[in-house]
Amino acid sequence: MTSKRVVVCSWSDGQGTIAVGSEEALSLGRKVAGALGSELHWLVLGPQPEGLLETAGRFGVAGVDRIENAALEAFAQDAYVEALAQYCNQESPALVLFSQAPDTRLVAPRLAGRLGAGVVMNVVDVTAGDDGGLEATASAYGGDTRMVYELSGAPAYVVALNTTALLAEPAEAGPTSPKCRTVAVDLSGTQERIRVIERPRAEGPRLEEADIIVSGGRGLGSPENYKLIEQLAEAVGGLAGASRPIVDEGWVDSSQQVGLTGKITRPALYLAAGISGASQHMAGCSAAKTIVAINRDPDASIFRYCRYGLVGDCLEILPELIRAAKQ
Ligand SMILES: Cc1cc2nc3c(=O)[nH]c(=O)nc-3n(C[C@H](O)[C@H](O)[C@H](O)COP(=O)(O)OP(=O)(O)OC[C@H]3O[C@@H](n4cnc5c(N)ncnc54)[C@H](O)[C@@H]3O)c2cc1C
């Protein structure tokens, strides 16, 4: 591998819009390319999403590379890996960055295998090390701790980013005018061996994008009391979330679960009622600007994370908050 190009790779979300996490990945990609003294490219597989070039310009991308092929119209693991491997063999990037989503979890390690590249998943930051090489920081043990890896010695690296831990930061120098080109690949010999037969439901407003979230946990006591969470969320113009036990108990849909195995959120305000503050829950909300907690146990862990804490019974406090919010 000769070039030191940094490539952020993404593909259509099926809605014609830019895939969630792309802007955060581009922001980090630009920082790393700057540290390496190289260019940032954005490789987009499949149909062209709306606003591609404008977004690329805002995030300081030097070149947009597109691969369009009938086999890439919708996510198909073998075709995507093959297309990416052919692209990397032509362009020899030093670093390929993905926003870590269910599809990219399937693709990134296989691409690395095909290229003889190093691969790191769950990455929350990439920085230049003292010797000019790169260091990747990844979350470990369900977000409880972090690992730092030195990336040196492999011809290239494939890194999957936990983009909810990153900020989307447009280029300070102002927008660029990236060149866009189409890269040809031959996918005629590719056969899919795994087919996606069910995808997560993605209708309605998304917790990951909500500005205000009101979440309830086991401390609500019974499924009927969850309506207090919904009422308060509605009254303050937010969305209702939940801790895992009440999802597991079937009180609310799994799409509302916040945490390590649920949604990773970053609202301005996160109000947690009857939630203990276990690390697996906090992995999904600790990036909130302000956390407010209601818990009757003054020693509950959630009070270590929150800016405002109310010690008391959430079944008494929530109706008061609903009343106040409606006034
Ligand atoms: C691999 C793994 C992944 C996980 N992923 C997730 C995840 O994504 N999301 C998640 O949430 N959890 C997850 N968990 C579970 C997590 O460890 C906790 O068990 C869970 O978050 C606890 O939920 P809770 O706070 O609602 O319940 P509890 O731990 O039972 O806490 C209830 C809290 O409510 C308080 N309380 C009780 N009654 C009242 C009242 N009337 N008024 C006010 N406060 C009251 C109690 O003091 C207590 O602090 C995961 C666990 C594992 C092992």
The ligand as an SDF file (V2000), in Angstrom:
LIG
                    3D

 53 58  0  0  0  0  0  0  0  0999 V2000
  -24.8940   -7.5420   28.6550 C   0  0  0  0  0  0  0  0  0  0  0  0
  -25.9190   -6.6640   29.3140 C   0  0  0  0  0  0  0  0  0  0  0  0
  -26.5070   -5.6740   28.5650 C   0  0  0  0  0  0  0  0  0  0  0  0
  -27.4730   -4.8250   29.1640 C   0  0  0  0  0  0  0  0  0  0  0  0
  -28.0410   -3.8380   28.4060 N   0  0  0  0  0  0  0  0  0  0  0  0
  -28.8740   -2.9650   28.9950 C   0  0  0  0  0  0  0  0  0  0  0  0
  -29.4360   -1.8850   28.2690 C   0  0  0  0  0  0  0  0  0  0  0  0
  -29.2180   -1.7070   27.0720 O   0  0  0  0  0  0  0  0  0  0  0  0
  -30.2730   -1.0320   28.9390 N   0  0  0  0  0  0  0  0  0  0  0  0
  -30.5740   -1.1770   30.2680 C   0  0  0  0  0  0  0  0  0  0  0  0
  -31.3450   -0.3490   30.7980 O   0  0  0  0  0  0  0  0  0  0  0  0
  -30.0690   -2.2030   30.9470 N   0  0  0  0  0  0  0  0  0  0  0  0
  -29.2470   -3.1040   30.3550 C   0  0  0  0  0  0  0  0  0  0  0  0
  -28.7620   -4.1460   31.0810 N   0  0  0  0  0  0  0  0  0  0  0  0
  -29.3170   -4.3690   32.4350 C   0  0  0  0  0  0  0  0  0  0  0  0
  -28.6380   -3.4930   33.4830 C   0  0  0  0  0  0  0  0  0  0  0  0
  -27.5040   -4.1470   33.9760 O   0  0  0  0  0  0  0  0  0  0  0  0
  -29.6050   -3.2300   34.6590 C   0  0  0  0  0  0  0  0  0  0  0  0
  -30.0400   -4.4620   35.1770 O   0  0  0  0  0  0  0  0  0  0  0  0
  -30.8190   -2.4080   34.2670 C   0  0  0  0  0  0  0  0  0  0  0  0
  -30.4240   -1.2270   33.6120 O   0  0  0  0  0  0  0  0  0  0  0  0
  -31.6140   -2.0500   35.5290 C   0  0  0  0  0  0  0  0  0  0  0  0
  -32.8080   -1.4360   35.1480 O   0  0  0  0  0  0  0  0  0  0  0  0
  -33.5830   -0.5040   36.1730 P   0  0  0  0  0  0  0  0  0  0  0  0
  -32.6590    0.5590   36.6260 O   0  0  0  0  0  0  0  0  0  0  0  0
  -34.8540   -0.1120   35.5160 O   0  0  0  0  0  0  0  0  0  0  0  0
  -33.9770   -1.5140   37.3310 O   0  0  0  0  0  0  0  0  0  0  0  0
  -33.3680   -1.7110   38.7820 P   0  0  0  0  0  0  0  0  0  0  0  0
  -31.9200   -1.9760   38.7560 O   0  0  0  0  0  0  0  0  0  0  0  0
  -34.2480   -2.7150   39.4390 O   0  0  0  0  0  0  0  0  0  0  0  0
  -33.5570   -0.2900   39.4930 O   0  0  0  0  0  0  0  0  0  0  0  0
  -34.7760    0.2550   39.8320 C   0  0  0  0  0  0  0  0  0  0  0  0
  -34.4800    1.5510   40.5310 C   0  0  0  0  0  0  0  0  0  0  0  0
  -35.7010    2.1930   40.8220 O   0  0  0  0  0  0  0  0  0  0  0  0
  -35.6360    2.7340   42.1480 C   0  0  0  0  0  0  0  0  0  0  0  0
  -37.0180    2.7810   42.6380 N   0  0  0  0  0  0  0  0  0  0  0  0
  -37.8230    1.7710   43.0340 C   0  0  0  0  0  0  0  0  0  0  0  0
  -39.0540    2.2210   43.3130 N   0  0  0  0  0  0  0  0  0  0  0  0
  -39.0150    3.5590   43.0920 C   0  0  0  0  0  0  0  0  0  0  0  0
  -39.9800    4.5940   43.2060 C   0  0  0  0  0  0  0  0  0  0  0  0
  -41.2460    4.3350   43.5690 N   0  0  0  0  0  0  0  0  0  0  0  0
  -39.6060    5.8550   42.9150 N   0  0  0  0  0  0  0  0  0  0  0  0
  -38.3390    6.1520   42.5410 C   0  0  0  0  0  0  0  0  0  0  0  0
  -37.3890    5.2020   42.4210 N   0  0  0  0  0  0  0  0  0  0  0  0
  -37.7310    3.9260   42.6770 C   0  0  0  0  0  0  0  0  0  0  0  0
  -34.7480    1.8030   42.9260 C   0  0  0  0  0  0  0  0  0  0  0  0
  -34.1590    2.4800   44.0010 O   0  0  0  0  0  0  0  0  0  0  0  0
  -33.7470    1.3980   41.8620 C   0  0  0  0  0  0  0  0  0  0  0  0
  -32.6310    2.2700   41.8770 O   0  0  0  0  0  0  0  0  0  0  0  0
  -27.8330   -5.0020   30.5060 C   0  0  0  0  0  0  0  0  0  0  0  0
  -27.2120   -6.0080   31.2510 C   0  0  0  0  0  0  0  0  0  0  0  0
  -26.2820   -6.8230   30.6710 C   0  0  0  0  0  0  0  0  0  0  0  0
  -25.6260   -7.8980   31.5000 C   0  0  0  0  0  0  0  0  0  0  0  0
  1  2  1  0
  2  3  1  0
  2 52  2  0
  3  4  2  0
  4  5  1  0
  4 50  1  0
  5  6  2  0
  6  7  1  0
  6 13  1  0
  7  8  2  0
  7  9  1  0
  9 10  1  0
 10 11  2  0
 10 12  1  0
 12 13  2  0
 13 14  1  0
 14 15  1  0
 14 50  1  0
 15 16  1  0
 16 17  1  0
 16 18  1  0
 18 19  1  0
 18 20  1  0
 20 21  1  0
 20 22  1  0
 22 23  1  0
 23 24  1  0
 24 25  2  0
 24 26  1  0
 24 27  1  0
 27 28  1  0
 28 29  2  0
 28 30  1  0
 28 31  1  0
 31 32  1  0
 32 33  1  0
 33 34  1  0
 33 48  1  0
 34 35  1  0
 35 36  1  0
 35 46  1  0
 36 37  1  0
 36 45  1  0
 37 38  2  0
 38 39  1  0
 39 40  1  0
 39 45  2  0
 40 41  1  0
 40 42  2  0
 42 43  1  0
 43 44  2  0
 44 45  1  0
 46 47  1  0
 46 48  1  0
 48 49  1  0
 50 51  2  0
 51 52  1  0
 52 53  1  0
M  END
$$$$
